Amino acid sequence: MRNMVAIVGRPNVGKSTLFNRLVQQRKAIVHQSSGVTRDRHYGKSDWNGKKFSVIDTGGYVQKTSDIFETEIRKQVILAMEEADVIMFVVDVLSGITDMDEVVAKLLRRSKKKIFVIVNKVDTAERIYDAQVFYALGLGEIYCISSVNGTGTGDLLDEVVKSFENIESPFDDLESNLPKFAVVGRPNVGKSSFINALIGEERNIVTPIAGTTRDSLHTHYNKFGHDFIIVDTAGLRKKNKEMNDIEFYSVMRSIRTIENAEVCFLIIDAERGIEAQDVSIFSLIRRNKKSVVVLVNKWDLVEKEKNITEKFSAQIKMRLEPFVDVPIIFISSLTKQRIFKALETGMEVYANRKQRIPTSKLNEVMLQEIENFPPPAVKGKHIKIKYVTQLPTKSPTFAFFCNLPQYISSPYKRFLENRLREHFNFTGVPITIILRKK
């Protein structure tokens, strides 16, 4: 059994700061403006050997016309449904507000264990001010300062006691699962793709670009597939108007690419492949990650003869020289080819993990090299005698020869193309290393 704790409360009371302290890293964006956290955000915590998951939520806001705050309220309710224990965070500086009362009324109907956490209590005087929160009718209050950690130890002692089965080992399966990142420019349909895949509104979707700010992990375990899929904030070019919140979102997306094994690069079918798409693809390739290109909103494109072939050719022309990538035309709205995209992602992951026996490599590649040897340089003949695959995370092949410094980039591309011709590395970047024998 996995113990799960949800952190809820109105905006700007310090939920994300508490979350970061519990997971011991700056995983949630913290900013003085309210409403920065828009989606549920997951992390892992450990207290005295008791491990549990933590959900950071957006600030709960009562009836409002603001599209984000309406969705935040829905996300908080979903988080409370998922959690075993709920941390209700309030602010000692403002006392009980109308929104606190609304959240408390919602929580009083919940059968979950509730901890009322009065934040920003870092003086004796504020401990006295905090007593007013007993009026919420939710039992004991816990005074803490999430910034400096005051009171969090006593709080966590009580939290782990409340777990129904604290002896149950934490499920570390996720750390060994394949990790897929969904990346692309803002508003190309990344969150819609994940929602269509898992069959629920896990991530907030609005027509406004930049809705997703954090990287959101979802465990997918259906139809024989088992992996972690990560929705990221849209990547866009840096500009003077980019505020610090968006900057942290972009950095988090880059870090997500670095930690993933396969990236689904989503392109808007109506706009076609643009310079920013190529930049994101280059980022994926620089990090030696596998990639599947998904052309989303294909249902909105006017169809004509051979349109998929023309579209694919246009994309590959922009992605040169790494063109051995699968391209799937999908619609998150109608779920067209959604599961084809999933199956292709799993195939690309398998391609990434394959290991070619050294004997087979030498049998195939030395014959190719004999048929088309590297050109002589300054009258010196280059002889490649041996090839092997190195034990790295992404496919890397070492070619041993007498004069590695004289082998040109075009010939390295020839070697890579021959490897792809004989072995299935579709969607996977290959690294060629030349070593002196």
N, C-alpha and C positions, 0 to 999 in steps of 0.2 A: 504493500500500500504506500502510495506517495502522499506525504503530508504537504499541504499547500496553504500558504498564507496570502491573503489579498490586502493590500494597503489602499484604503478608500478615504474620501473626504472632499471638501470643497476645494476650489483652486487655490494654489499659492499658500498652502499651510506647511509645506516641507515634505510632502510624500516622497518625491524623487530623491531628496537628500537622505531620507531614512532608508529608502531602497538601496541606494549606493553604499551606505554603511553596512547594511545587512549582507550584500553580495560581495563587499570589499573590493569594489572597482567602480569607476565612473561609467556605468552602463546606461543609466537614464540621463537624459539631458536635463540640466538644472538651470533655471533662469528666473530672474525676478518678476518677469511678466507672467500673468496667469494663463492657464490653458496650454502650456507648452507640451505637456504629455497628453497625447490624443488617443493612443491605443494602449491596450494592455501590454505590459512589457514583462518578460519572464527572466528570472535569475535563480541561482542556487545559493543557499546559505548553510552554514554549519555552526552549531552552538553546542559546545561540550560533547562532541561526537554525534549529536543528533542532526541529521541532514534533512533539509526541507526546501521546497520551492517557494519563491516569492513572486507575487504579481504586483507590479506598479500600475496604477490606473490613471486615467485622466480625471480632472476635478469634477465631482458631481455637481451639476448646475440644474436648478429648478426650471420650469417652463421657460423657454426662450426661443426666439426666432433664429438665433445663430445656428447655422447648420453644424458647426463643429461641436458646440456645447450640447446640442441635442444628441449627437452621436456619442459624445463623452458619457452622457447619462446612461445610454444603452450599454456602453462598454463596462461601466461600473457594475451594473446589474448582472451582466454576464460573468464578471469576475467574482462577484459574491456567490453566484450559483456554483462556480467551479471550486471555490476555496473551502478548506476545512475550518480555517480560523480567519477572522477578519480583524484587521487593525484599523480603527477609525481615528484618523488624525485630525486634531483641532489645534487652533492657535491661541496660546494664552494671552497674547497681546491684544486680540480683538474680542475676547470673550465669546459667549454663545451668540451666533448670528442666526438669521432666519434660515439660511441654507444649511447650517449645522442642524437645526431643528428638523428640516426636511430629511436629511440623511439619517438622523437618529430615528425618525418615525419609520423609515424604510427598514432600518436594521432591527427595530423592535419586533418586526414581523418575521425576521429571519430566525431559524433554529440553530444557526451556527454560533460558535463561541466568539464573543465580541470583546475586544480590548480597546478601551477608550484611551488614546494616547495624546496627552497634552504636550505639544511641542514648544520649543523655544523657552523652556524653563531652565534658566542658567543662573538664577539668583534665589536666595531664600524668600525674598519678597514675592517673586513670581510663583513659588510653591503655594503661598497663601492665596494668590489670585486664582490659581488653578482649581481651587475647591469648588468654584461655581459650576464646574462641568458635571458634578454629581447630579445636578438638576436634569440632565438628559435622560436619567432613569435607565442607564445601561450598566450599572454596577460600578466596580472599582475603577479608579482612574490611575494612569501611570504617567508620571512627569518625566520628560526627557528633553534633551537638546540633541537633535539629530546632527547638528553641525559639529559639536565637539564630543558627542558620544555619551554625555552624562545620562545616567539612568537606563541606558539600553541593556546593560547586563542583567539588571533585576527584571526588566521586561521580558527578555528572552528566556530567563529561567522559568517564568510562568508560562510563556508560550509553548515551550517544548513539553512542559508537564501536561498541557491540555490536549496534546495529540493522543488520539485513541490507541494508536499502536506505535509507540515510540521505539520499540525494539525492532521494527521492520527495517531491513536494510534499504538504503536509498537506491533507486534504480539508476545505475550509471550506464545503462544501455545506450542512452543518447550520445555519449561521448564517442562510441564506436560506430555510430550510424553514418551513412553517407550524408553529406551536407550540400544542399542545392541552394544557390542564391538566385533570386529573381531581380534582375537589374535592368536599368533603362532610363531614358529621359523622364522628366515629370509627366504624369498624366497620360502614359501610354497604356495603362491598364494592368499594372503589376499586381495590385491588391485584388482586382477583379478576377485575375487569372487564378490566384490562390484560393479565393472564395469559391470559384467554380470547381476547382479541383477537389476541395475538401467537402463541398456541399453545405457550407454554412458561412454566415457573415463573420468570419474570424477577424478580418481587417476592415477598417473604415474605408468606405468608398464615397467620394464626392466628385462633382465635376471640376472642382478647383485643384489646380496643379499644386503639388507639395503637401497633400493631406498627410501622407505618411512621413514622419520625421525620424522615428527610431527604426532600428532593424528588428523585425518581429519573427521569432522562431515558432514554427508549428511542426508538431510530430505527426507525420502522415504514416498510417499503418492500415492500408486497405488493399484488397485485390492482390495479395501476395507481395506488395511493395512496402518497404519499411525504411524511412529516411527522415531527415530534418529539412524542411524547406523554409527559407528566410526571405521575407519581403523587406525591401530596402527603400529608403528615401530616394526620390528621383535625383539622378546626377545631372547637373547642368554646369555650364561654364561659370567660372568665378567672375564676378563683376563687382563694381563699387556698391551696387544696391544690395548685395547679398549680406543679410544680417548675420549676427553671430550664431543664432539658433540654426539657421540653414547651413551655416558653415560646419557646425558640429554634425549635422545630419549627413552632409556629404562625406565628412571624414569617417563617419560610422559605416556608410555604404562601402567606402573603399576598404575599410577593415573587414567588412563582411566578405567581400570578394577575396581578400587575402586568406580568410579562414575557410572558404568554401572549397569544394572539389569540382563541382560542375556549376556553371552559370547559365541560367536562361536569360538571354539578352532579348528583351521585348522591343520591337519596332512598331511604330504606328503605320498601318497600311495606307491610310489616307495621305500621310505626309511623306512616306517613303523613307529611305535611309538618308540620314543627315549627318553633318560633320560631327555632332555630339555623339551619335551612335557609333561612329568610327572611333572616336576617342575612348568611349567606354570599352569597345572591343579591344583596342590597343592596351588598355589597362588590364583587361582579363588576360590577354596574351603575355604581357610583361610579367604577370604573376604566375604564368605557366598553368592557368586553370583551363579545364575543359569547358566547351561552350556549345549550346544549342541556340540557334537564332529562331525566335518566334515572331512571326508577322501577325500582330493582333488587329482586330476590327476588320477582318477580311470580309465579313458579311456586308460591310458598307462600301466595298469597292465594286465598281461596275465591271462585270466580267466580259472578257473578249477572248478570242482564240489565242491559245498558248500564253495566257497572261502570267501563269505561275512560272513558266520557264523564263519569260522576259524579266520578271521581277527578281527571280533567283539570280539570273545573270548579272543584273544591275547591282545586287547586293554583293556578290562575289567579286565584282570588279572593284568595288570600294574597299573590300577587305583584303585584297592582295597584299603579300603573297600567301597568307594562310587561308586557303579557300576550301580546304577539306572539312567543311562544317555542314551539319544538317540544317536545313531550313524548313520549318513547318508553318503552314498558313492556318491560323486559328481564329476563333472568335470566343472571347470569354463570356460574352452575352448569351450566345446561342449554344455554347459548349462544343462548338465545332472543332474536332481534332484535339480536344483538350487531353484526352488520354493517350492519343498518339504522341503528343509532346512529352507526356510522362514516360511512356515506354522508350522513347528515343533518348531521354535523359538517362534512364537506367542503362541503356546500351552503351552510351558514351562513357558512363562511369565504369562499366565493365571493360571497355577499351582502355581506359586510363590505368586500370589495375592489372592488366595482363602482363605476363613476363614471358619473353621469347627465349627458348633454350639457346645457349651459346652455340651448340653444334648446328642447329637449324639456321641461326643468323649467319654463321660463317659459310655454310653451304650455299645460301641464297645470295648474300651480299658480295662475297668474294668473286662469284661468277659474274655479277653485274659490273664489278670494278674491273675485272679482266676484259669484259666486252667494251667498256668505256673507261679507260684509265685516266687518272688526273693528268692534265697537260704538264709537260716538262717546263721547268723554270730555270733560266740561265744555264741551259744545257744539262741540268740535273734532273734525273728521273725519280718520280715519287712512287714509292711502293707501299701500298696498304696491305698488311699481312694478317690482321686479326681484328675482330669486332666483338664487343660484348655489351649487354645491357647492364647499366649500373643500378644498384638498389636504392633508387630515389623515389620520391612521391609521384613525380611526373616522369613519363618515359624519357630516359636519357641514354644515349648510346655512345660508347667510346670506340673510336677507330685508331688503331695503333699503326704508325707508319714511320719511315725514316726521316722525313722532312715535313713535319706538320705545319710549320710556319709558312710553307709555300702553297698550301691548299687554299684556293679562292672561295669566296662566298657563293658564286654560282655552282661550284662543284659540291659544296655542302648542301645546297638546295637539291642538287641531283641525288645525293645520297638520301636525303629526307624523302624525296618523291619515290625513290625505289623502295624504301621501307614501307611507305604508305601503300604502294602498289601490291606488295607481297603480304602485308599484315594489316589488319583492320585497326587503324588509329583515327577513324573519323571523329572529328570534334575535339581531338586531343593535340595540343602543341607538343612537338618533338624537339629535344635538344640534342645537337650533335657536338661531341667533344673530340678534338684531335690530340693524340698524345704520342710522344716519341717512344718507339719500341725499345 
